[in-house]
Amino acid sequence: MSVLSRRVSDAATAQIRRWVLDAFPREPAGVDYDAPPGDPGWFGPDSVTWRIHSDFPGMLAGGLCALMLQLLHPRALAGVYEHSNFREDLLGRLRRTTGFVATTTYASTAAVEQVIERVRAIHVRVAGSLPDGRRYAADDPELLTWVHVTEAFGFLQGCRRYCREVPVAIADRYYDEYRRVAEALGAREVPASEAQVRDYFQALQPQLRMDARSREVLEVLASVRLPVPLPGMSRDLFLSAGAALLPDWAVQMLGRSRGQQLQSTVAARVLRSVAPLFRIALSDGICARACRRVGREPAALMEWPPVR
């Protein structure tokens, strides 16, 4: 690499690091990822989950994909629509979700159990009725399963599209591992493989729809402001890259135009090309700290574990 190229790369990674940490501060709610030494948490360094969740571009784009899928489920959407301030603070909600995923993935066993109990207590208080009279509750096992599956699908596809190839056997192991979090929250019959996830989505489609509430939440999502040097570019890039991960049936249900789909194709190529810069810029991140906590080199996460 030439001196000029190195300077450009260093400047780019420094800017990436600054805006990522501004948008998503580390150690949410005081979680200490460095202690206690030797504690692997719920998954540990030999897990697929640690590897899938270790790259920021795939996780953020995958999380946005999950939000777009979630707004298609009227009962799952109702809890957010009627019991949160998403209109005024969608970024805060994204940060809380990011913190929950980071904690349950990489924190110590005690920290994971603490955050699980805290979220379960919040879910108990979120319940109500849709305009058509149907009841919903955040602790409904069916809704918990839906939210989990959309997130796991988004994270996996984000890793595949923007970070590295994921063999089917590794993907199956990821779904099987990561469902532990959903089940701890109260989900039941959580799909444990790619084939089961495909079947699950097919079975759920009759319950999904794009309605006025869905459109309102999508509009809020499309206008979210990230605290970064180029908010429009970063927002549009990641939202479009997230939409590129959607299954075909969801693209149709969301009514995405040809122009939007073309924009997603371009964004996906751009994000794939700059993903290595994110890895360099965030090399001392949460997953690296968790590795050090258990005496492992972070570089080990770049290799898939043997399939059992």
FIGU-179108 format. One record per residue (C-alpha): residue number from 1; x, y, z. Coordinates in steps of 0.05 Angstrom, whole numbers, plus 5000, padded with zeros to 4 digits. Each point is the difference from the previous one (the first is absolute). Layout:
# FIGU-179108
num_x_y_z
NUM_X_Y_Z;
...
This chain:
# FIGU-179108
num_x_y_z
1_5000_5000_5000;
2_5027_5069_4981;
3_5010_5055_5051;
4_4941_5038_4970;
5_4955_4939_5001;
6_5019_4986_5071;
7_4984_5072_5021;
8_4932_4997_4965;
9_4985_4933_5034;
10_5021_5027_5068;
11_4957_5062_4992;
12_4941_4958_4978;
13_5006_4951_5058;
14_5008_5057_5050;
15_4936_5032_4975;
16_4963_4934_5000;
17_5022_4987_5071;
18_4978_5069_5024;
19_4930_4997_4972;
20_4986_4927_5019;
21_5020_5014_5072;
22_4959_5064_5001;
23_4939_4965_4973;
24_5007_4936_5041;
25_5040_5012_5064;
26_5034_4939_5030;
27_4984_4969_5068;
28_4924_5014_5002;
29_4972_5003_5070;
30_5070_4991_5029;
31_5012_4930_4974;
32_5072_4979_5011;
33_5024_4955_4944;
34_5069_4991_5032;
35_4977_4963_5062;
36_4999_4951_5031;
37_5061_4966_4968;
38_4985_4932_4970;
39_4924_5009_4998;
40_4976_4981_4929;
41_4930_5027_5009;
42_4944_4962_4966;
43_5036_4985_4935;
44_5075_5006_5006;
45_5058_5005_4950;
46_4986_4933_4967;
47_4929_5020_4980;
48_4975_5022_4932;
49_4960_5055_5034;
50_5064_5037_5022;
51_5023_4998_4927;
52_4935_5021_4966;
53_4991_5058_5048;
54_5072_5025_4995;
55_4995_5045_4938;
56_4965_5067_5006;
57_4976_5009_4928;
58_4964_4933_4998;
59_4969_5011_5068;
60_4974_5070_4987;
61_4973_4985_4930;
62_4972_4934_5027;
63_4966_5036_5058;
64_4967_5049_4952;
65_4977_4942_4957;
66_4969_4969_5063;
67_4963_5065_5016;
68_4970_5002_4930;
69_4976_4928_5008;
70_4973_5012_5070;
71_4956_5058_4980;
72_4961_4952_4955;
73_4972_4963_5060;
74_4941_5040_5029;
75_5002_4970_5070;
76_5075_5004_5006;
77_5000_5072_4974;
78_4946_5021_5049;
79_5045_4997_5061;
80_5050_5048_4968;
81_4946_5044_4970;
82_4959_5009_5064;
83_5052_4993_5055;
84_5063_5035_4976;
85_5024_5068_4978;
86_5028_4975_4934;
87_4975_5062_4964;
88_5045_5045_5042;
89_5057_4953_5016;
90_5007_4943_4951;
91_5075_5005_5006;
92_4994_4988_5075;
93_4959_4937_4986;
94_5053_4976_4950;
95_5054_5012_5053;
96_4962_4961_5052;
97_4990_4942_4953;
98_5073_5002_4980;
99_5020_5000_5074;
100_4955_4940_5014;
101_5030_4960_4943;
102_5071_5018_5020;
103_4988_4983_5073;
104_4966_4933_4987;
105_5053_4982_4950;
106_5065_5020_5033;
107_4990_5018_5073;
108_5011_4956_5061;
109_4949_4949_5021;
110_4975_5044_5058;
111_4992_5061_4955;
112_4961_4960_4948;
113_4953_4972_5053;
114_4990_5069_5029;
115_4981_5032_4933;
116_4954_4942_4983;
117_4962_5009_5065;
118_4996_5075_4989;
119_4970_4992_4931;
120_4951_4947_5024;
121_4975_5049_5053;
122_4990_5054_4947;
123_4962_4952_4954;
124_4950_4984_5055;
125_4977_5073_5000;
126_4989_5005_4925;
127_4932_4976_4978;
128_4937_5025_4967;
129_4951_4992_4942;
130_5003_5015_4926;
131_4946_5043_4968;
132_4966_4937_4978;
133_4997_4973_5071;
134_5056_4949_4996;
135_5042_4997_5063;
136_5076_5006_5000;
137_5053_4993_5054;
138_5075_5009_4996;
139_5010_4935_5040;
140_4957_4960_4951;
141_5044_4940_4980;
142_4978_5005_4928;
143_5019_5074_4994;
144_5067_4988_5036;
145_5015_4946_4949;
146_4983_5047_4942;
147_5045_5056_5026;
148_5057_4951_5012;
149_4996_4965_4933;
150_4999_5065_4961;
151_5061_5025_5038;
152_5039_4935_4993;
153_4982_4998_4926;
154_5023_5071_4990;
155_5066_4991_5037;
156_5016_4936_4962;
157_4984_5029_4932;
158_5038_5064_5018;
159_5062_4958_5016;
160_4992_4961_4935;
161_4989_5060_4955;
162_5050_5049_5030;
163_5052_4962_5040;
164_5014_4928_4979;
165_4971_4936_4973;
166_4958_4959_5049;
167_4993_4926_4983;
168_4931_4970_5012;
169_5026_4956_5056;
170_5028_5061_5036;
171_4935_5038_4989;
172_4961_4942_5030;
173_5045_4999_5060;
174_4990_5076_5008;
175_4925_4994_5001;
176_5004_4942_5049;
177_5048_5038_5047;
178_4969_5068_4999;
179_4929_4977_5014;
180_5022_4992_5073;
181_4989_5075_5010;
182_4929_4997_4971;
183_4982_4940_5042;
184_5026_5034_5063;
185_4953_5058_4985;
186_4941_4952_4993;
187_4999_4982_4925;
188_4978_4930_4981;
189_5011_4955_4939;
190_5056_5045_4976;
191_5028_4977_4932;
192_5068_4968_5006;
193_5024_4997_4928;
194_4996_5037_4934;
195_4948_4952_4973;
196_4957_5009_5062;
197_5006_5076_4994;
198_4977_4997_4927;
199_4940_4957_5020;
200_4985_5046_5058;
201_4998_5062_4956;
202_4955_4964_4950;
203_4952_4980_5056;
204_4998_5071_5029;
205_4987_5037_4935;
206_4924_4997_5005;
207_5005_5039_5066;
208_5042_5055_4970;
209_4978_5064_4966;
210_5022_5070_4982;
211_4950_5047_5032;
212_4998_5073_5022;
213_5040_4986_5064;
214_5053_4962_4960;
215_5007_5058_4951;
216_5006_5051_5056;
217_5055_4960_5035;
218_5036_4990_4933;
219_4998_5075_4988;
220_5030_5014_5068;
221_5054_4948_4987;
222_5016_5031_4932;
223_5010_5068_5033;
224_5041_4979_5060;
225_5059_5046_5014;
226_5066_4969_5019;
227_5052_5043_5036;
228_5052_4993_4945;
229_5038_5048_4954;
230_4956_4982_4939;
231_4933_4979_5029;
232_4962_4995_4935;
233_5053_4957_4967;
234_5008_4954_5060;
235_4926_4992_5011;
236_4983_4987_4928;
237_5059_4953_4991;
238_4983_4956_5059;
239_4924_5002_4990;
240_5008_4981_4927;
241_5051_4946_5018;
242_4952_4974_5052;
243_4943_4998_4949;
244_5046_4961_4954;
245_4997_4943_5050;
246_4924_4994_4999;
247_4970_4936_4972;
248_4961_5009_4935;
249_4932_4992_5033;
250_5016_5057_5048;
251_5025_5045_4944;
252_4933_4992_4966;
253_4960_5009_5064;
254_5038_5064_5017;
255_4985_5026_4930;
256_5072_5017_4984;
257_5006_5032_4931;
258_5050_4982_4946;
259_5039_5063_5016;
260_5004_4981_5073;
261_5023_4930_4982;
262_5054_5028_4955;
263_5022_5046_5056;
264_5005_4939_5046;
265_5043_4963_4949;
266_5048_5058_4995;
267_5002_5010_5076;
268_5014_4926_5011;
269_5061_5004_4954;
270_5025_5063_5034;
271_4992_4971_5070;
272_5034_4935_4980;
273_5059_5040_4974;
274_5010_5042_5062;
275_4985_4946_5052;
276_5074_4984_5011;
277_5011_5072_5021;
278_4949_4991_5055;
279_5037_4939_5025;
280_5065_5039_5004;
281_4967_5061_5032;
282_4965_4958_5054;
283_5055_4949_5013;
284_4998_5014_5075;
285_4925_4991_5005;
286_4956_4959_5046;
287_5014_4933_4967;
288_5075_5011_5006;
289_4992_5017_5074;
290_4958_4938_5011;
291_5054_4958_4966;
292_5053_5029_5046;
293_4956_4985_5060;
294_5003_4926_4983;
295_5072_4999_4977;
296_4988_4994_4926;
297_5026_5040_4941;
298_4946_5040_4963;
299_5029_4977_4934;
300_4973_4931_5016;
301_4930_5026_4986;
302_5018_5007_4927;
303_4999_4925_4992;
304_4936_4958_5005;
305_5002_4947_5056;
306_4996_4926_4981;
307_4929_4979_4988;
308_4977_4950_5051;
